[in-house]
Amino acid sequence: MTTTVSRDQESGARRSSLAPNYAPLPVTLTWASGAWVRDVEGRAYLDMLAGYSALNFGHRHPALLEAARAQLERITLSSRAFGHDLLEPFADALATLAAPALRGTPLVLPMNTGAEAVETAVKAARKWGYDVKGVAPEQATIVVADGNFHGRTTTIVSFSTDHEARDGFGPFTPGFRVVPYGDADAVRAAIDETTVAVLLEPIQGEQGVVVPPAGYWPAVRAICDEADVLLVADEIQSGLGRTGTTFACQLWDVQPDLMTLGKALGGGIVPVSAVVGRSDVLEVLTPGTHGSTFGGNPLACAVGLAVVELLATGDPQARARTLGEHLHSRLATLTGAGLIARSRGVGLWAGIDVDPALMTGRELCERLLAHGVLAKDTHGSTIRLAPPLTIDRQDLDLALDRLGQSLC
């Protein structure tokens, strides 16, 4: 009998029981508060990723922890087979927060993850197209942009242009038309009588915090109006204060018909997502057509309600604007000194391109890790910065000082 020995066994390393779908930086975290985390060896790091915006309010925000603790003592899950006493208050509060940014009187459909929210929006748009617009059965199409990131379900990767996320997972879901991001004329050309929606990120996060031209979103809104097509904004990374506005679409005074929310809506404590938008669209999802066992559960609603209450003050958005101006000013200085090739972004959100002849984005993140800063690379020599909106200016400067040191 032949015995197979793994490389880990040969080297004496512990064999992981985890599937290898991530390649994390070599750090194991054990404690966090605000913008700071510590590893198992007691080393401290500034978190400049904030869970891809899931930690907009920092680690273990006191108000969010208190909401979770109080709810843990009462009820955590009922399923949507029954009501509970926080479901309507959460929906009311989120609808009120989102109303200025949306067309019509909004309804809220709670889910769990961002990908589930996008799947829900796709289903709602298709059913609206068949039931209301009159698109022929099984013919609905949705226009999306290249460079998009809306999640990793089979349907969503069907219209991804990221080969790493897509290759090997077919056959793919039909019904999507991919056009260049930032090109409103391409959106117009892709729309026909089968089109039910245009689904876009206001700012493309995974692509490297790519901000579209100033006239892009207003032009797409006008095109959708002309064609009687829904405009769906994926605000999962960009929304809830990150850009200095409650929702990124407000940067251009554009009101989508539907928004997908997630990440920060759970306060870094539990997964919470939602589709928020026009009542006449979400009302097509009648009992039995869509659902989720955990969507809108009492614990999620308690935390989500506390998140909405923080945003209702306007303070997180104001901090993102003020500190964001400082962030981008300092990045411009590093660009002027030739340390980085270019940077872009808005609010407390930045994409940084390094000269690929100098290092990859992964190598820069490893250097930052050695200097006590956590960041994440994306697409070659690009890294993203998205610190908690609660970060102190001194800590932000410390992180940027260490970025400069890592580039030398």
Phi, psi and omega in degrees: 000134179266131178258126179272129179248124181286162177299323179298320179293321179298320183276349183087001181283154177291132178279124181284143175270000180276140170296143189274048182269006173227153174234074186291160172295153185283072177213140180239111187272148182223348183205149178204150174201128180063238179260005185249143173228161175231150178263180185294343179262005176089004178283142182259145180222145170274127182273104180256018176246324177052047176057040183054039180086001175291338181250045178305329183259016178081172178284133171055051177299130187305317182293325181285321176298319181296319178297318180293315180300315181298320182288327178300335180277354185244290181199138183249331183212135175235339193069161181281005172293341180225160173274168169214167194284354178251353185295309179292318176300321177296314180297318179298315183293317180291321177298320179295318179297320186275340188307315181296340184263358188237158170285137172073188178271119189278149165250162181239129174241103184281140175226203185245300184253164177299318179299321177296323178296318179294316177302319179296317179296321178297314180297316181297318180296318179296313183294322174300319180299319180284314187280327187250309183283332178090026176294143180299143182308137176067015184247000186298138177235152178230133179269131180229174184247149174292156184076007184288156166219112180236007182131189186227022173289167182300316179296317184291319178289348175298332178244020173280149173252010177270109185298326180296322180282338190256318190297133177092004185243009178284173005287152189260158179286127179281175172104015181234142178238120185263128179233163179297137177290138179088000183249097182293326179297325178292325175298313180301317183291335183276347184274134171219197186292347179268351188283128180252336184201158166244122183248119184218153165275133175303319175226131184279107185285302183298333180287348179120032181056060182270116180265126183285168175303152187302326183272359188295304184295317175301322180292318179295321177301315180295321179296317179296321178297315181298324186262002184055055182237141179286139172257117183248121180256122175274099182257024186295317175267323189276340187274177175065043169101342188305321187266006183092355171238162180299317176231144185297328180301336179291345175299332182244011181055041179251134178252108174287171177274326176225148171232141170258133181235155178186212177042266185297342180296337177265004174063016183074015183245310179224154176286123178223131174219171180196153163254128180236131180174193187308131181298323182291342176273308183290340178290349176287343178272090183270167182308130181097343182273339180197151180183180181196129180299315184266348182299126180073025179292159186302319179294317178298318181293323179297314180290315180299321178295320177294324176298314180298321179295323176296317181289330181297337178286337184082355184293316179299321179295319180295319178297319180297323178293309185294309180290331178296319177300318179294316178303309185288332175294317180290324177294324177298324178296318178295324177294316179297330179277359178081011181280329174233153183287315179194160174219159180203166177146188179204147184061211179271060184207124183215143168251134184235125177258127177258147175301117182298342176288340181271313182188164173273168175298322178299316180297321178295318179296325176292322176295317178299319178302317178296335178265007176083032179228134177260126176213173184225136177274161174205135173054073171077251185254033178246137172236160178244143171241129179210070183292163173304145179292347180270001184300141174288150178299322180297321179290324176298315178297321179299316178297319181289326173299316182289332173297313178302318179295323182289338182273348183273000000 
